[in-house]
Amino acid sequence: MVEETMELRVERLVLEYAQSVPKGRPLEARLSLQNDLAIESLSLVSLALRLGDEFGVNVVDMGLELGAIKTFGDLLDMARTLKQQSTVGAGERT
């Protein structure tokens, strides 16, 4: 079984929340979550929490500024931060 890349995990989750889905894949980093993908602010919060769950990190405890996440690229950056935090957290637990 092939492991899903971080980018594909984020894209998969975004597509679950997107009300408007562009035809091209992979999603472009410049796509606006609100304008291009029609993801509403409450859905973005839910999406961020799901991303945290995917990486085993509590997004609320991290205090991430969700208002700064405007594009798919911003969300990828957040996912990278979550992934890094999950790696750091795993090291602290061992």
PyMOL Python script that loads the backbone (N, CA, C, O; Angstrom):
from pymol import cmd

cmd.read_pdbstr("""\
ATOM      1  N   MET A   1       0.837  -1.184   0.000  1.00  0.00           N
ATOM      2  CA  MET A   1       0.000   0.000   0.000  1.00  0.00           C
ATOM      3  C   MET A   1       0.884   1.250   0.000  1.00  0.00           C
ATOM      4  O   MET A   1       1.811   1.352   0.803  1.00  0.00           O
ATOM      5  N   VAL A   2       0.606   2.181  -0.880  1.00  0.00           N
ATOM      6  CA  VAL A   2       1.389   3.402  -1.005  1.00  0.00           C
ATOM      7  C   VAL A   2       0.884   4.424   0.005  1.00  0.00           C
ATOM      8  O   VAL A   2      -0.319   4.663   0.116  1.00  0.00           O
ATOM      9  N   GLU A   3       1.829   5.030   0.748  1.00  0.00           N
ATOM     10  CA  GLU A   3       1.446   6.034   1.731  1.00  0.00           C
ATOM     11  C   GLU A   3       1.100   7.340   1.025  1.00  0.00           C
ATOM     12  O   GLU A   3       1.789   7.761   0.096  1.00  0.00           O
ATOM     13  N   GLU A   4       0.040   7.962   1.474  1.00  0.00           N
ATOM     14  CA  GLU A   4      -0.428   9.222   0.912  1.00  0.00           C
ATOM     15  C   GLU A   4       0.518  10.348   1.335  1.00  0.00           C
ATOM     16  O   GLU A   4       0.868  10.455   2.510  1.00  0.00           O
ATOM     17  N   THR A   5       0.929  11.182   0.384  1.00  0.00           N
ATOM     18  CA  THR A   5       1.793  12.309   0.729  1.00  0.00           C
ATOM     19  C   THR A   5       1.002  13.341   1.523  1.00  0.00           C
ATOM     20  O   THR A   5      -0.229  13.350   1.508  1.00  0.00           O
ATOM     21  N   MET A   6       1.726  14.201   2.210  1.00  0.00           N
ATOM     22  CA  MET A   6       1.088  15.256   2.986  1.00  0.00           C
ATOM     23  C   MET A   6       0.234  16.141   2.083  1.00  0.00           C
ATOM     24  O   MET A   6      -0.880  16.513   2.452  1.00  0.00           O
ATOM     25  N   GLU A   7       0.749  16.478   0.908  1.00  0.00           N
ATOM     26  CA  GLU A   7       0.007  17.336  -0.016  1.00  0.00           C
ATOM     27  C   GLU A   7      -1.291  16.678  -0.465  1.00  0.00           C
ATOM     28  O   GLU A   7      -2.328  17.334  -0.553  1.00  0.00           O
ATOM     29  N   LEU A   8      -1.231  15.383  -0.746  1.00  0.00           N
ATOM     30  CA  LEU A   8      -2.445  14.673  -1.162  1.00  0.00           C
ATOM     31  C   LEU A   8      -3.448  14.556  -0.023  1.00  0.00           C
ATOM     32  O   LEU A   8      -4.656  14.612  -0.251  1.00  0.00           O
ATOM     33  N   ARG A   9      -2.957  14.395   1.197  1.00  0.00           N
ATOM     34  CA  ARG A   9      -3.858  14.350   2.357  1.00  0.00           C
ATOM     35  C   ARG A   9      -4.615  15.661   2.493  1.00  0.00           C
ATOM     36  O   ARG A   9      -5.826  15.677   2.713  1.00  0.00           O
ATOM     37  N   VAL A  10      -3.879  16.766   2.359  1.00  0.00           N
ATOM     38  CA  VAL A  10      -4.502  18.086   2.476  1.00  0.00           C
ATOM     39  C   VAL A  10      -5.494  18.294   1.339  1.00  0.00           C
ATOM     40  O   VAL A  10      -6.608  18.768   1.562  1.00  0.00           O
ATOM     41  N   GLU A  11      -5.095  17.944   0.127  1.00  0.00           N
ATOM     42  CA  GLU A  11      -5.992  18.114  -1.018  1.00  0.00           C
ATOM     43  C   GLU A  11      -7.258  17.276  -0.845  1.00  0.00           C
ATOM     44  O   GLU A  11      -8.359  17.748  -1.127  1.00  0.00           O
ATOM     45  N   ARG A  12      -7.105  16.051  -0.387  1.00  0.00           N
ATOM     46  CA  ARG A  12      -8.265  15.180  -0.176  1.00  0.00           C
ATOM     47  C   ARG A  12      -9.247  15.819   0.807  1.00  0.00           C
ATOM     48  O   ARG A  12     -10.454  15.828   0.567  1.00  0.00           O
ATOM     49  N   LEU A  13      -8.729  16.346   1.901  1.00  0.00           N
ATOM     50  CA  LEU A  13      -9.602  16.988   2.886  1.00  0.00           C
ATOM     51  C   LEU A  13     -10.239  18.259   2.333  1.00  0.00           C
ATOM     52  O   LEU A  13     -11.425  18.509   2.550  1.00  0.00           O
ATOM     53  N   VAL A  14      -9.459  19.053   1.625  1.00  0.00           N
ATOM     54  CA  VAL A  14      -9.997  20.289   1.042  1.00  0.00           C
ATOM     55  C   VAL A  14     -11.143  19.967   0.094  1.00  0.00           C
ATOM     56  O   VAL A  14     -12.164  20.655   0.097  1.00  0.00           O
ATOM     57  N   LEU A  15     -10.984  18.939  -0.704  1.00  0.00           N
ATOM     58  CA  LEU A  15     -12.034  18.583  -1.660  1.00  0.00           C
ATOM     59  C   LEU A  15     -13.308  18.111  -0.964  1.00  0.00           C
ATOM     60  O   LEU A  15     -14.396  18.218  -1.529  1.00  0.00           O
ATOM     61  N   GLU A  16     -13.183  17.595   0.250  1.00  0.00           N
ATOM     62  CA  GLU A  16     -14.376  17.220   1.016  1.00  0.00           C
ATOM     63  C   GLU A  16     -15.175  18.455   1.432  1.00  0.00           C
ATOM     64  O   GLU A  16     -16.400  18.397   1.544  1.00  0.00           O
ATOM     65  N   TYR A  17     -14.488  19.561   1.658  1.00  0.00           N
ATOM     66  CA  TYR A  17     -15.133  20.786   2.142  1.00  0.00           C
ATOM     67  C   TYR A  17     -15.470  21.770   1.029  1.00  0.00           C
ATOM     68  O   TYR A  17     -16.329  22.634   1.208  1.00  0.00           O
ATOM     69  N   ALA A  18     -14.814  21.655  -0.102  1.00  0.00           N
ATOM     70  CA  ALA A  18     -14.996  22.621  -1.190  1.00  0.00           C
ATOM     71  C   ALA A  18     -16.393  22.518  -1.793  1.00  0.00           C
ATOM     72  O   ALA A  18     -16.878  21.427  -2.093  1.00  0.00           O
ATOM     73  N   GLN A  19     -17.022  23.662  -1.961  1.00  0.00           N
ATOM     74  CA  GLN A  19     -18.327  23.725  -2.616  1.00  0.00           C
ATOM     75  C   GLN A  19     -18.168  23.934  -4.121  1.00  0.00           C
ATOM     76  O   GLN A  19     -19.081  23.664  -4.901  1.00  0.00           O
ATOM     77  N   SER A  20     -17.003  24.415  -4.503  1.00  0.00           N
ATOM     78  CA  SER A  20     -16.677  24.642  -5.907  1.00  0.00           C
ATOM     79  C   SER A  20     -15.324  23.986  -6.149  1.00  0.00           C
ATOM     80  O   SER A  20     -14.339  24.320  -5.490  1.00  0.00           O
ATOM     81  N   VAL A  21     -15.279  23.062  -7.087  1.00  0.00           N
ATOM     82  CA  VAL A  21     -14.049  22.298  -7.301  1.00  0.00           C
ATOM     83  C   VAL A  21     -13.516  22.554  -8.711  1.00  0.00           C
ATOM     84  O   VAL A  21     -14.184  22.238  -9.695  1.00  0.00           O
ATOM     85  N   PRO A  22     -12.312  23.126  -8.809  1.00  0.00           N
ATOM     86  CA  PRO A  22     -11.715  23.322 -10.131  1.00  0.00           C
ATOM     87  C   PRO A  22     -11.360  21.981 -10.764  1.00  0.00           C
ATOM     88  O   PRO A  22     -11.178  20.981 -10.069  1.00  0.00           O
ATOM     89  N   LYS A  23     -11.265  21.976 -12.074  1.00  0.00           N
ATOM     90  CA  LYS A  23     -11.016  20.725 -12.794  1.00  0.00           C
ATOM     91  C   LYS A  23      -9.590  20.223 -12.658  1.00  0.00           C
ATOM     92  O   LYS A  23      -9.372  19.012 -12.611  1.00  0.00           O
ATOM     93  N   GLY A  24      -8.621  21.113 -12.593  1.00  0.00           N
ATOM     94  CA  GLY A  24      -7.222  20.705 -12.590  1.00  0.00           C
ATOM     95  C   GLY A  24      -6.765  20.070 -11.290  1.00  0.00           C
ATOM     96  O   GLY A  24      -7.238  20.431 -10.212  1.00  0.00           O
ATOM     97  N   ARG A  25      -5.844  19.123 -11.397  1.00  0.00           N
ATOM     98  CA  ARG A  25      -5.210  18.502 -10.234  1.00  0.00           C
ATOM     99  C   ARG A  25      -3.731  18.424 -10.505  1.00  0.00           C
ATOM    100  O   ARG A  25      -3.349  18.229 -11.659  1.00  0.00           O
ATOM    101  N   PRO A  26      -2.896  18.561  -9.541  1.00  0.00           N
ATOM    102  CA  PRO A  26      -3.246  18.884  -8.159  1.00  0.00           C
ATOM    103  C   PRO A  26      -3.731  20.325  -8.047  1.00  0.00           C
ATOM    104  O   PRO A  26      -3.531  21.132  -8.954  1.00  0.00           O
ATOM    105  N   LEU A  27      -4.366  20.634  -6.929  1.00  0.00           N
ATOM    106  CA  LEU A  27      -4.837  21.997  -6.703  1.00  0.00           C
ATOM    107  C   LEU A  27      -3.645  22.946  -6.667  1.00  0.00           C
ATOM    108  O   LEU A  27      -2.578  22.600  -6.160  1.00  0.00           O
ATOM    109  N   GLU A  28      -3.835  24.125  -7.203  1.00  0.00           N
ATOM    110  CA  GLU A  28      -2.763  25.120  -7.223  1.00  0.00           C
ATOM    111  C   GLU A  28      -2.714  25.860  -5.894  1.00  0.00           C
ATOM    112  O   GLU A  28      -3.747  26.146  -5.289  1.00  0.00           O
ATOM    113  N   ALA A  29      -1.505  26.163  -5.450  1.00  0.00           N
ATOM    114  CA  ALA A  29      -1.298  26.830  -4.159  1.00  0.00           C
ATOM    115  C   ALA A  29      -1.986  28.189  -4.101  1.00  0.00           C
ATOM    116  O   ALA A  29      -2.387  28.631  -3.024  1.00  0.00           O
ATOM    117  N   ARG A  30      -2.127  28.854  -5.234  1.00  0.00           N
ATOM    118  CA  ARG A  30      -2.697  30.207  -5.261  1.00  0.00           C
ATOM    119  C   ARG A  30      -4.220  30.235  -5.117  1.00  0.00           C
ATOM    120  O   ARG A  30      -4.799  31.307  -4.946  1.00  0.00           O
ATOM    121  N   LEU A  31      -4.872  29.080  -5.183  1.00  0.00           N
ATOM    122  CA  LEU A  31      -6.337  29.053  -5.110  1.00  0.00           C
ATOM    123  C   LEU A  31      -6.838  29.594  -3.776  1.00  0.00           C
ATOM    124  O   LEU A  31      -6.380  29.185  -2.710  1.00  0.00           O
ATOM    125  N   SER A  32      -7.782  30.516  -3.858  1.00  0.00           N
ATOM    126  CA  SER A  32      -8.402  31.066  -2.657  1.00  0.00           C
ATOM    127  C   SER A  32      -9.373  30.039  -2.084  1.00  0.00           C
ATOM    128  O   SER A  32     -10.222  29.503  -2.796  1.00  0.00           O
ATOM    129  N   LEU A  33      -9.235  29.777  -0.793  1.00  0.00           N
ATOM    130  CA  LEU A  33     -10.141  28.820  -0.157  1.00  0.00           C
ATOM    131  C   LEU A  33     -11.578  29.329  -0.207  1.00  0.00           C
ATOM    132  O   LEU A  33     -12.511  28.558  -0.434  1.00  0.00           O
ATOM    133  N   GLN A  34     -11.748  30.622   0.004  1.00  0.00           N
ATOM    134  CA  GLN A  34     -13.092  31.190   0.026  1.00  0.00           C
ATOM    135  C   GLN A  34     -13.628  31.456  -1.380  1.00  0.00           C
ATOM    136  O   GLN A  34     -14.742  31.044  -1.703  1.00  0.00           O
ATOM    137  N   ASN A  35     -12.856  32.134  -2.210  1.00  0.00           N
ATOM    138  CA  ASN A  35     -13.365  32.556  -3.517  1.00  0.00           C
ATOM    139  C   ASN A  35     -13.341  31.461  -4.578  1.00  0.00           C
ATOM    140  O   ASN A  35     -14.295  31.321  -5.344  1.00  0.00           O
ATOM    141  N   ASP A  36     -12.266  30.688  -4.630  1.00  0.00           N
ATOM    142  CA  ASP A  36     -12.144  29.667  -5.674  1.00  0.00           C
ATOM    143  C   ASP A  36     -12.764  28.328  -5.273  1.00  0.00           C
ATOM    144  O   ASP A  36     -13.342  27.627  -6.104  1.00  0.00           O
ATOM    145  N   LEU A  37     -12.637  27.984  -3.995  1.00  0.00           N
ATOM    146  CA  LEU A  37     -13.113  26.675  -3.537  1.00  0.00           C
ATOM    147  C   LEU A  37     -14.413  26.769  -2.736  1.00  0.00           C
ATOM    148  O   LEU A  37     -15.012  25.751  -2.389  1.00  0.00           O
ATOM    149  N   ALA A  38     -14.840  27.989  -2.449  1.00  0.00           N
ATOM    150  CA  ALA A  38     -16.099  28.246  -1.731  1.00  0.00           C
ATOM    151  C   ALA A  38     -16.158  27.520  -0.383  1.00  0.00           C
ATOM    152  O   ALA A  38     -17.171  26.917  -0.027  1.00  0.00           O
ATOM    153  N   ILE A  39     -15.053  27.593   0.352  1.00  0.00           N
ATOM    154  CA  ILE A  39     -15.018  27.035   1.704  1.00  0.00           C
ATOM    155  C   ILE A  39     -15.313  28.179   2.668  1.00  0.00           C
ATOM    156  O   ILE A  39     -14.576  29.164   2.720  1.00  0.00           O
ATOM    157  N   GLU A  40     -16.384  28.042   3.423  1.00  0.00           N
ATOM    158  CA  GLU A  40     -16.791  29.089   4.361  1.00  0.00           C
ATOM    159  C   GLU A  40     -15.931  29.042   5.617  1.00  0.00           C
ATOM    160  O   GLU A  40     -15.251  28.050   5.878  1.00  0.00           O
ATOM    161  N   SER A  41     -15.966  30.118   6.389  1.00  0.00           N
ATOM    162  CA  SER A  41     -15.081  30.243   7.551  1.00  0.00           C
ATOM    163  C   SER A  41     -15.290  29.133   8.582  1.00  0.00           C
ATOM    164  O   SER A  41     -14.314  28.615   9.125  1.00  0.00           O
ATOM    165  N   LEU A  42     -16.525  28.762   8.861  1.00  0.00           N
ATOM    166  CA  LEU A  42     -16.754  27.675   9.819  1.00  0.00           C
ATOM    167  C   LEU A  42     -16.252  26.340   9.275  1.00  0.00           C
ATOM    168  O   LEU A  42     -15.761  25.497  10.026  1.00  0.00           O
ATOM    169  N   SER A  43     -16.379  26.164   7.983  1.00  0.00           N
ATOM    170  CA  SER A  43     -15.849  24.947   7.366  1.00  0.00           C
ATOM    171  C   SER A  43     -14.332  24.924   7.432  1.00  0.00           C
ATOM    172  O   SER A  43     -13.728  23.860   7.571  1.00  0.00           O
ATOM    173  N   LEU A  44     -13.711  26.104   7.332  1.00  0.00           N
ATOM    174  CA  LEU A  44     -12.258  26.180   7.439  1.00  0.00           C
ATOM    175  C   LEU A  44     -11.798  25.762   8.836  1.00  0.00           C
ATOM    176  O   LEU A  44     -10.784  25.081   8.982  1.00  0.00           O
ATOM    177  N   VAL A  45     -12.539  26.168   9.849  1.00  0.00           N
ATOM    178  CA  VAL A  45     -12.209  25.759  11.215  1.00  0.00           C
ATOM    179  C   VAL A  45     -12.298  24.242  11.327  1.00  0.00           C
ATOM    180  O   VAL A  45     -11.402  23.600  11.875  1.00  0.00           O
ATOM    181  N   SER A  46     -13.368  23.680  10.812  1.00  0.00           N
ATOM    182  CA  SER A  46     -13.538  22.228  10.839  1.00  0.00           C
ATOM    183  C   SER A  46     -12.418  21.533  10.065  1.00  0.00           C
ATOM    184  O   SER A  46     -11.887  20.515  10.509  1.00  0.00           O
ATOM    185  N   LEU A  47     -12.070  22.082   8.922  1.00  0.00           N
ATOM    186  CA  LEU A  47     -10.991  21.533   8.104  1.00  0.00           C
ATOM    187  C   LEU A  47      -9.664  21.573   8.862  1.00  0.00           C
ATOM    188  O   LEU A  47      -8.902  20.606   8.836  1.00  0.00           O
ATOM    189  N   ALA A  48      -9.390  22.679   9.529  1.00  0.00           N
ATOM    190  CA  ALA A  48      -8.147  22.806  10.301  1.00  0.00           C
ATOM    191  C   ALA A  48      -8.104  21.779  11.430  1.00  0.00           C
ATOM    192  O   ALA A  48      -7.062  21.176  11.687  1.00  0.00           O
ATOM    193  N   LEU A  49      -9.226  21.583  12.096  1.00  0.00           N
ATOM    194  CA  LEU A  49      -9.282  20.581  13.167  1.00  0.00           C
ATOM    195  C   LEU A  49      -9.063  19.175  12.618  1.00  0.00           C
ATOM    196  O   LEU A  49      -8.379  18.359  13.235  1.00  0.00           O
ATOM    197  N   ARG A  50      -9.642  18.901  11.466  1.00  0.00           N
ATOM    198  CA  ARG A  50      -9.436  17.590  10.827  1.00  0.00           C
ATOM    199  C   ARG A  50      -7.978  17.389  10.438  1.00  0.00           C
ATOM    200  O   ARG A  50      -7.435  16.294  10.586  1.00  0.00           O
ATOM    201  N   LEU A  51      -7.349  18.447   9.943  1.00  0.00           N
ATOM    202  CA  LEU A  51      -5.926  18.350   9.604  1.00  0.00           C
ATOM    203  C   LEU A  51      -5.107  18.032  10.851  1.00  0.00           C
ATOM    204  O   LEU A  51      -4.199  17.203  10.816  1.00  0.00           O
ATOM    205  N   GLY A  52      -5.438  18.696  11.942  1.00  0.00           N
ATOM    206  CA  GLY A  52      -4.756  18.406  13.196  1.00  0.00           C
ATOM    207  C   GLY A  52      -4.919  16.949  13.584  1.00  0.00           C
ATOM    208  O   GLY A  52      -3.963  16.300  14.009  1.00  0.00           O
ATOM    209  N   ASP A  53      -6.132  16.437  13.437  1.00  0.00           N
ATOM    210  CA  ASP A  53      -6.387  15.023  13.736  1.00  0.00           C
ATOM    211  C   ASP A  53      -5.554  14.108  12.844  1.00  0.00           C
ATOM    212  O   ASP A  53      -5.030  13.091  13.298  1.00  0.00           O
ATOM    213  N   GLU A  54      -5.439  14.480  11.569  1.00  0.00           N
ATOM    214  CA  GLU A  54      -4.650  13.675  10.621  1.00  0.00           C
ATOM    215  C   GLU A  54      -3.199  13.531  11.080  1.00  0.00           C
ATOM    216  O   GLU A  54      -2.567  12.496  10.871  1.00  0.00           O
ATOM    217  N   PHE A  55      -2.684  14.590  11.711  1.00  0.00           N
ATOM    218  CA  PHE A  55      -1.286  14.589  12.137  1.00  0.00           C
ATOM    219  C   PHE A  55      -1.125  14.351  13.632  1.00  0.00           C
ATOM    220  O   PHE A  55      -0.008  14.375  14.149  1.00  0.00           O
ATOM    221  N   GLY A  56      -2.236  14.120  14.328  1.00  0.00           N
ATOM    222  CA  GLY A  56      -2.164  13.845  15.756  1.00  0.00           C
ATOM    223  C   GLY A  56      -1.755  15.051  16.586  1.00  0.00           C
ATOM    224  O   GLY A  56      -1.076  14.916  17.603  1.00  0.00           O
ATOM    225  N   VAL A  57      -2.177  16.238  16.141  1.00  0.00           N
ATOM    226  CA  VAL A  57      -1.813  17.482  16.814  1.00  0.00           C
ATOM    227  C   VAL A  57      -3.090  18.245  17.151  1.00  0.00           C
ATOM    228  O   VAL A  57      -4.018  18.293  16.344  1.00  0.00           O
ATOM    229  N   ASN A  58      -3.138  18.839  18.337  1.00  0.00           N
ATOM    230  CA  ASN A  58      -4.280  19.643  18.734  1.00  0.00           C
ATOM    231  C   ASN A  58      -4.082  21.066  18.213  1.00  0.00           C
ATOM    232  O   ASN A  58      -3.255  21.818  18.729  1.00  0.00           O
ATOM    233  N   VAL A  59      -4.840  21.420  17.199  1.00  0.00           N
ATOM    234  CA  VAL A  59      -4.712  22.729  16.549  1.00  0.00           C
ATOM    235  C   VAL A  59      -5.033  23.854  17.529  1.00  0.00           C
ATOM    236  O   VAL A  59      -4.392  24.904  17.496  1.00  0.00           O
ATOM    237  N   VAL A  60      -6.003  23.648  18.387  1.00  0.00           N
ATOM    238  CA  VAL A  60      -6.393  24.676  19.354  1.00  0.00           C
ATOM    239  C   VAL A  60      -5.236  24.963  20.310  1.00  0.00           C
ATOM    240  O   VAL A  60      -4.923  26.122  20.583  1.00  0.00           O
ATOM    241  N   ASP A  61      -4.605  23.911  20.814  1.00  0.00           N
ATOM    242  CA  ASP A  61      -3.475  24.087  21.731  1.00  0.00           C
ATOM    243  C   ASP A  61      -2.299  24.799  21.075  1.00  0.00           C
ATOM    244  O   ASP A  61      -1.542  25.502  21.744  1.00  0.00           O
ATOM    245  N   MET A  62      -2.148  24.619  19.770  1.00  0.00           N
ATOM    246  CA  MET A  62      -1.036  25.266  19.056  1.00  0.00           C
ATOM    247  C   MET A  62      -1.271  26.758  18.873  1.00  0.00           C
ATOM    248  O   MET A  62      -0.323  27.512  18.656  1.00  0.00           O
ATOM    249  N   GLY A  63      -2.518  27.189  18.957  1.00  0.00           N
ATOM    250  CA  GLY A  63      -2.829  28.612  18.818  1.00  0.00           C
ATOM    251  C   GLY A  63      -2.597  29.159  17.421  1.00  0.00           C
ATOM    252  O   GLY A  63      -2.205  30.315  17.263  1.00  0.00           O
ATOM    253  N   LEU A  64      -2.833  28.342  16.411  1.00  0.00           N
ATOM    254  CA  LEU A  64      -2.637  28.797  15.033  1.00  0.00           C
ATOM    255  C   LEU A  64      -3.664  29.867  14.674  1.00  0.00           C
ATOM    256  O   LEU A  64      -4.815  29.803  15.104  1.00  0.00           O
ATOM    257  N   GLU A  65      -3.243  30.835  13.894  1.00  0.00           N
ATOM    258  CA  GLU A  65      -4.117  31.920  13.454  1.00  0.00           C
ATOM    259  C   GLU A  65      -4.811  31.498  12.163  1.00  0.00           C
ATOM    260  O   GLU A  65      -4.261  31.642  11.071  1.00  0.00           O
ATOM    261  N   LEU A  66      -6.016  30.981  12.304  1.00  0.00           N
ATOM    262  CA  LEU A  66      -6.736  30.478  11.134  1.00  0.00           C
ATOM    263  C   LEU A  66      -7.169  31.597  10.195  1.00  0.00           C
ATOM    264  O   LEU A  66      -7.373  31.360   9.005  1.00  0.00           O
ATOM    265  N   GLY A  67      -7.311  32.801  10.710  1.00  0.00           N
ATOM    266  CA  GLY A  67      -7.700  33.931   9.871  1.00  0.00           C
ATOM    267  C   GLY A  67      -6.660  34.271   8.816  1.00  0.00           C
ATOM    268  O   GLY A  67      -6.967  34.930   7.823  1.00  0.00           O
ATOM    269  N   ALA A  68      -5.436  33.823   9.032  1.00  0.00           N
ATOM    270  CA  ALA A  68      -4.359  34.099   8.079  1.00  0.00           C
ATOM    271  C   ALA A  68      -4.342  33.101   6.921  1.00  0.00           C
ATOM    272  O   ALA A  68      -3.597  33.278   5.957  1.00  0.00           O
ATOM    273  N   ILE A  69      -5.152  32.067   7.016  1.00  0.00           N
ATOM    274  CA  ILE A  69      -5.166  31.036   5.973  1.00  0.00           C
ATOM    275  C   ILE A  69      -6.173  31.444   4.903  1.00  0.00           C
ATOM    276  O   ILE A  69      -7.385  31.355   5.098  1.00  0.00           O
ATOM    277  N   LYS A  70      -5.646  31.887   3.786  1.00  0.00           N
ATOM    278  CA  LYS A  70      -6.494  32.392   2.698  1.00  0.00           C
ATOM    279  C   LYS A  70      -6.459  31.506   1.451  1.00  0.00           C
ATOM    280  O   LYS A  70      -7.439  31.434   0.710  1.00  0.00           O
ATOM    281  N   THR A  71      -5.335  30.837   1.224  1.00  0.00           N
ATOM    282  CA  THR A  71      -5.164  30.063  -0.008  1.00  0.00           C
ATOM    283  C   THR A  71      -4.861  28.601   0.303  1.00  0.00           C
ATOM    284  O   THR A  71      -4.560  28.239   1.440  1.00  0.00           O
ATOM    285  N   PHE A  72      -4.947  27.784  -0.721  1.00  0.00           N
ATOM    286  CA  PHE A  72      -4.582  26.380  -0.573  1.00  0.00           C
ATOM    287  C   PHE A  72      -3.116  26.273  -0.148  1.00  0.00           C
ATOM    288  O   PHE A  72      -2.759  25.397   0.640  1.00  0.00           O
ATOM    289  N   GLY A  73      -2.282  27.150  -0.661  1.00  0.00           N
ATOM    290  CA  GLY A  73      -0.871  27.173  -0.273  1.00  0.00           C
ATOM    291  C   GLY A  73      -0.691  27.476   1.208  1.00  0.00           C
ATOM    292  O   GLY A  73       0.156  26.877   1.870  1.00  0.00           O
ATOM    293  N   ASP A  74      -1.491  28.409   1.728  1.00  0.00           N
ATOM    294  CA  ASP A  74      -1.447  28.712   3.167  1.00  0.00           C
ATOM    295  C   ASP A  74      -1.809  27.469   3.979  1.00  0.00           C
ATOM    296  O   ASP A  74      -1.202  27.187   5.012  1.00  0.00           O
ATOM    297  N   LEU A  75      -2.799  26.739   3.498  1.00  0.00           N
ATOM    298  CA  LEU A  75      -3.225  25.527   4.192  1.00  0.00           C
ATOM    299  C   LEU A  75      -2.130  24.462   4.142  1.00  0.00           C
ATOM    300  O   LEU A  75      -1.918  23.739   5.115  1.00  0.00           O
ATOM    301  N   LEU A  76      -1.442  24.370   3.018  1.00  0.00           N
ATOM    302  CA  LEU A  76      -0.307  23.444   2.922  1.00  0.00           C
ATOM    303  C   LEU A  76       0.787  23.832   3.913  1.00  0.00           C
ATOM    304  O   LEU A  76       1.391  22.968   4.549  1.00  0.00           O
ATOM    305  N   ASP A  77       1.039  25.130   4.041  1.00  0.00           N
ATOM    306  CA  ASP A  77       2.036  25.592   5.017  1.00  0.00           C
ATOM    307  C   ASP A  77       1.620  25.211   6.435  1.00  0.00           C
ATOM    308  O   ASP A  77       2.446  24.777   7.239  1.00  0.00           O
ATOM    309  N   MET A  78       0.334  25.377   6.731  1.00  0.00           N
ATOM    310  CA  MET A  78      -0.159  24.996   8.048  1.00  0.00           C
ATOM    311  C   MET A  78       0.023  23.492   8.268  1.00  0.00           C
ATOM    312  O   MET A  78       0.418  23.059   9.350  1.00  0.00           O
ATOM    313  N   ALA A  79      -0.265  22.711   7.246  1.00  0.00           N
ATOM    314  CA  ALA A  79      -0.115  21.258   7.354  1.00  0.00           C
ATOM    315  C   ALA A  79       1.346  20.884   7.600  1.00  0.00           C
ATOM    316  O   ALA A  79       1.635  19.968   8.370  1.00  0.00           O
ATOM    317  N   ARG A  80       2.260  21.590   6.949  1.00  0.00           N
ATOM    318  CA  ARG A  80       3.693  21.329   7.180  1.00  0.00           C
ATOM    319  C   ARG A  80       4.055  21.619   8.637  1.00  0.00           C
ATOM    320  O   ARG A  80       4.819  20.878   9.257  1.00  0.00           O
ATOM    321  N   THR A  81       3.500  22.702   9.173  1.00  0.00           N
ATOM    322  CA  THR A  81       3.729  23.049  10.578  1.00  0.00           C
ATOM    323  C   THR A  81       3.170  21.962  11.487  1.00  0.00           C
ATOM    324  O   THR A  81       3.817  21.558  12.453  1.00  0.00           O
ATOM    325  N   LEU A  82       1.970  21.492  11.176  1.00  0.00           N
ATOM    326  CA  LEU A  82       1.354  20.433  11.979  1.00  0.00           C
ATOM    327  C   LEU A  82       2.174  19.150  11.910  1.00  0.00           C
ATOM    328  O   LEU A  82       2.382  18.475  12.919  1.00  0.00           O
ATOM    329  N   LYS A  83       2.633  18.828  10.714  1.00  0.00           N
ATOM    330  CA  LYS A  83       3.433  17.610  10.545  1.00  0.00           C
ATOM    331  C   LYS A  83       4.734  17.718  11.335  1.00  0.00           C
ATOM    332  O   LYS A  83       5.157  16.765  11.990  1.00  0.00           O
ATOM    333  N   GLN A  84       5.361  18.888  11.265  1.00  0.00           N
ATOM    334  CA  GLN A  84       6.599  19.105  12.016  1.00  0.00           C
ATOM    335  C   GLN A  84       6.327  19.001  13.516  1.00  0.00           C
ATOM    336  O   GLN A  84       7.108  18.399  14.252  1.00  0.00           O
ATOM    337  N   GLN A  85       5.234  19.582  13.958  1.00  0.00           N
ATOM    338  CA  GLN A  85       4.879  19.535  15.377  1.00  0.00           C
ATOM    339  C   GLN A  85       4.602  18.104  15.822  1.00  0.00           C
ATOM    340  O   GLN A  85       4.953  17.713  16.936  1.00  0.00           O
ATOM    341  N   SER A  86       3.971  17.326  14.945  1.00  0.00           N
ATOM    342  CA  SER A  86       3.678  15.936  15.311  1.00  0.00           C
ATOM    343  C   SER A  86       4.969  15.140  15.445  1.00  0.00           C
ATOM    344  O   SER A  86       5.064  14.242  16.282  1.00  0.00           O
ATOM    345  N   THR A  87       5.959  15.465  14.626  1.00  0.00           N
ATOM    346  CA  THR A  87       7.260  14.797  14.712  1.00  0.00           C
ATOM    347  C   THR A  87       7.973  15.196  16.001  1.00  0.00           C
ATOM    348  O   THR A  87       8.559  14.353  16.680  1.00  0.00           O
ATOM    349  N   VAL A  88       7.919  16.482  16.332  1.00  0.00           N
ATOM    350  CA  VAL A  88       8.535  16.975  17.567  1.00  0.00           C
ATOM    351  C   VAL A  88       7.837  16.355  18.766  1.00  0.00           C
ATOM    352  O   VAL A  88       8.489  15.890  19.701  1.00  0.00           O
ATOM    353  N   GLY A  89       6.506  16.350  18.735  1.00  0.00           N
ATOM    354  CA  GLY A  89       5.737  15.781  19.838  1.00  0.00           C
ATOM    355  C   GLY A  89       6.008  14.303  20.029  1.00  0.00           C
ATOM    356  O   GLY A  89       6.061  13.816  21.158  1.00  0.00           O
ATOM    357  N   ALA A  90       6.181  13.589  18.930  1.00  0.00           N
ATOM    358  CA  ALA A  90       6.469  12.158  19.016  1.00  0.00           C
ATOM    359  C   ALA A  90       7.829  11.932  19.665  1.00  0.00           C
ATOM    360  O   ALA A  90       8.011  10.986  20.432  1.00  0.00           O
ATOM    361  N   GLY A  91       8.778  12.804  19.354  1.00  0.00           N
ATOM    362  CA  GLY A  91      10.104  12.696  19.951  1.00  0.00           C
ATOM    363  C   GLY A  91      10.084  12.978  21.440  1.00  0.00           C
ATOM    364  O   GLY A  91      10.856  12.389  22.197  1.00  0.00           O
ATOM    365  N   GLU A  92       9.207  13.876  21.864  1.00  0.00           N
ATOM    366  CA  GLU A  92       9.108  14.221  23.282  1.00  0.00           C
ATOM    367  C   GLU A  92       8.448  13.108  24.082  1.00  0.00           C
ATOM    368  O   GLU A  92       8.711  12.955  25.275  1.00  0.00           O
ATOM    369  N   ARG A  93       7.582  12.323  23.419  1.00  0.00           N
ATOM    370  CA  ARG A  93       6.866  11.263  24.128  1.00  0.00           C
ATOM    371  C   ARG A  93       7.697  10.001  24.294  1.00  0.00           C
ATOM    372  O   ARG A  93       7.366   9.148  25.117  1.00  0.00           O
ATOM    373  N   THR A  94       8.768   9.871  23.528  1.00  0.00           N
ATOM    374  CA  THR A  94       9.561   8.642  23.612  1.00  0.00           C
ATOM    375  C   THR A  94      10.612   8.721  24.677  1.00  0.00           C
ATOM    376  O   THR A  94      11.364   7.766  24.874  1.00  0.00           O
TER     377      THR A  94
END
""", "prot")
cmd.dss("prot")
cmd.show_as("cartoon", "prot")
cmd.util.cbc("prot")
cmd.orient("prot")
